[in-house]
Amino acid sequence: MPGLPHSTAAVVGTEETVRSRLDKLRDARVVVTGGGGLVGSRLVALLRSAGAVVTVLDRMDAYPESGHETFGVARGGARLVVGDVRDAETVGGLLRDADFVVHAAAYADVAACTRRPDIAFRANVEGTQVVLEQAARFPVRRLVLVSSASVYGDGASDTAGPQVFHEDQPLFPVSVYANSKLWAEHQTRLMLGASSGTEYAVVRYFSVYGEPQIPKPGSHSWMVPWLSLQARLGRPMRLNGGGDQVRDLIHVDDVAEATALALIEEQMAGRTVNVGTGRPTSVREVADLIAPYFPGSRRIVTPRPEGDPLGGYACVERSRELLRWRAGIEVREGVERYVRWLLATPDATPRWLAEEYGEPEGA
Ligand SMILES: NC(=O)c1ccc[n+]([C@@H]2O[C@H](COP(=O)([O-])OP(=O)(O)OC[C@H]3O[C@@H](n4cnc5c(N)ncnc54)[C@H](O)[C@@H]3O)[C@@H](O)[C@H]2O)c1
């Protein structure tokens, strides 16, 4: 139900709230790999509020300025294990006692994976293999694999305008990152489910945004923070390729809800769903939403980077049916929340970015 706080959003077709459904997770032992990152930390907070006993496994080195402080995962009552998902002993030690697993750890940046396919392979492929092996070994009830809409690539080449991506359409990754996510999807299907006692579900996130997201150095993903920070620093907002690319911008609070529901909804066993709003937004439209908060803000057109898909938006029929859920936060509201948070949080601007761009004009 658009506009409602995420914890009270009505479930599609029923009066039950998400929060009451998540009550099933009370006292459940949940391991979240990558739980120190943007999405993981928000999910951990939601699981904790539902009464789950949460353990996070994370390297905690994805951001040059401490991920611990950025996303506050250590403050939410979860146990934090700083380690690597490729470490079978550590992963096995945690999954031995787990009821549920969310595998969200990844080298989670398209440009970084293009620059360093070796790291992408180790984190996203080898790391996933270790997590799947250990999940199959122990009586884990369900593993939710976090995947990405990047597996769709540019979709059908003969379609003009923004494309809607349906879970069953042909997949054609156009980046190293996307290819690693697609491999993880297939390997999860092959190693769990019928061939093991552990069920699986796959969630394909579209473009996640929301405070306190900050970009990573050298990245071109995450347009809401990039454009907001460029405007905040008095720099022109950079519209790669003119800003015609579209994304389905899904707020991190909505993503956390959908992921938690994927752990418990019976119909999700062995299924894959899109996690998006079902609405396209172009990069230029996001710049239009941000501009009024930064009077005098400017734009420039920059080249479209390698691996940057033209994009599309989610078909949300299946997520409505199987998760009994829909996104609750409209892009306009989510962007406003982000910009207001940025303006109220001077420390949010990463040092590396301020140094690269210089101090904010008029700051
Ligand atoms: N943010 C998006 O727009 C988006 C879209 C689609 C899918 N995803 C997926 O969502 C998940 C979470 O991404 P995010 O946006 O929160 O990014 P993030 O970088 O904030 O979080 C990823 C976390 O994984 C951890 N990690 C990386 N490699 C690891 C390893 N080898 N061992 C242990 N921990 C490791 C990092 O330290 C980080 O905390 C990822 O799987 C990503 O691919 C994100």
PDBQT file of the ligand as one rigid body, heavy atoms in Angstrom, charges set to zero:
ROOT
HETATM    1  N1  LIG A 401      22.217  -2.517  -3.898  1.00  0.00    +0.000 N 
HETATM    2  C1  LIG A 401      21.616  -2.923  -5.000  1.00  0.00    +0.000 C 
HETATM    3  O1  LIG A 401      21.111  -2.126  -5.784  1.00  0.00    +0.000 OA
HETATM    4  C2  LIG A 401      21.501  -4.404  -5.283  1.00  0.00    +0.000 A 
HETATM    5  C3  LIG A 401      20.740  -4.784  -6.403  1.00  0.00    +0.000 A 
HETATM    6  C4  LIG A 401      20.649  -6.131  -6.696  1.00  0.00    +0.000 A 
HETATM    7  C5  LIG A 401      21.243  -7.075  -5.889  1.00  0.00    +0.000 A 
HETATM    8  N2  LIG A 401      21.992  -6.669  -4.825  1.00  0.00    +0.000 N 
HETATM    9  C6  LIG A 401      22.614  -7.704  -4.010  1.00  0.00    +0.000 C 
HETATM   10  O2  LIG A 401      22.248  -7.470  -2.670  1.00  0.00    +0.000 OA
HETATM   11  C7  LIG A 401      23.258  -7.978  -1.802  1.00  0.00    +0.000 C 
HETATM   12  C8  LIG A 401      23.633  -6.908  -0.817  1.00  0.00    +0.000 C 
HETATM   13  O3  LIG A 401      24.184  -5.818  -1.532  1.00  0.00    +0.000 OA
HETATM   14  P1  LIG A 401      24.339  -4.361  -0.908  1.00  0.00    +0.000 P 
HETATM   15  O4  LIG A 401      23.764  -3.413  -1.872  1.00  0.00    +0.000 OA
HETATM   16  O5  LIG A 401      23.861  -4.340   0.502  1.00  0.00    +0.000 OA
HETATM   17  O6  LIG A 401      25.920  -4.190  -0.979  1.00  0.00    +0.000 OA
HETATM   18  P2  LIG A 401      26.976  -4.012   0.198  1.00  0.00    +0.000 P 
HETATM   19  O7  LIG A 401      28.322  -3.981  -0.444  1.00  0.00    +0.000 OA
HETATM   20  O8  LIG A 401      26.563  -2.880   1.050  1.00  0.00    +0.000 OA
HETATM   21  O9  LIG A 401      26.821  -5.371   1.021  1.00  0.00    +0.000 OA
HETATM   22  C9  LIG A 401      27.495  -6.560   0.689  1.00  0.00    +0.000 C 
HETATM   23  C10 LIG A 401      28.205  -7.067   1.926  1.00  0.00    +0.000 C 
HETATM   24  O10 LIG A 401      28.843  -8.308   1.607  1.00  0.00    +0.000 OA
HETATM   25  C11 LIG A 401      30.086  -8.321   2.276  1.00  0.00    +0.000 C 
HETATM   26  N3  LIG A 401      30.999  -9.236   1.585  1.00  0.00    +0.000 N 
HETATM   27  C12 LIG A 401      31.519  -9.111   0.339  1.00  0.00    +0.000 A 
HETATM   28  N4  LIG A 401      32.316 -10.144   0.055  1.00  0.00    +0.000 NA
HETATM   29  C13 LIG A 401      32.310 -10.947   1.157  1.00  0.00    +0.000 A 
HETATM   30  C14 LIG A 401      32.946 -12.161   1.473  1.00  0.00    +0.000 A 
HETATM   31  N5  LIG A 401      33.769 -12.749   0.601  1.00  0.00    +0.000 N 
HETATM   32  N6  LIG A 401      32.715 -12.705   2.687  1.00  0.00    +0.000 NA
HETATM   33  C15 LIG A 401      31.898 -12.086   3.592  1.00  0.00    +0.000 A 
HETATM   34  N7  LIG A 401      31.273 -10.927   3.336  1.00  0.00    +0.000 NA
HETATM   35  C16 LIG A 401      31.475 -10.357   2.136  1.00  0.00    +0.000 A 
HETATM   36  C17 LIG A 401      30.575  -6.895   2.215  1.00  0.00    +0.000 C 
HETATM   37  O11 LIG A 401      31.550  -6.631   3.230  1.00  0.00    +0.000 OA
HETATM   38  C18 LIG A 401      29.295  -6.103   2.406  1.00  0.00    +0.000 C 
HETATM   39  O12 LIG A 401      29.067  -5.762   3.752  1.00  0.00    +0.000 OA
HETATM   40  C19 LIG A 401      24.388  -8.439  -2.716  1.00  0.00    +0.000 C 
HETATM   41  O13 LIG A 401      24.291  -9.826  -2.917  1.00  0.00    +0.000 OA
HETATM   42  C20 LIG A 401      24.129  -7.697  -4.005  1.00  0.00    +0.000 C 
HETATM   43  O14 LIG A 401      24.680  -8.369  -5.106  1.00  0.00    +0.000 OA
HETATM   44  C21 LIG A 401      22.118  -5.357  -4.494  1.00  0.00    +0.000 A 
ENDROOT
TORSDOF 0
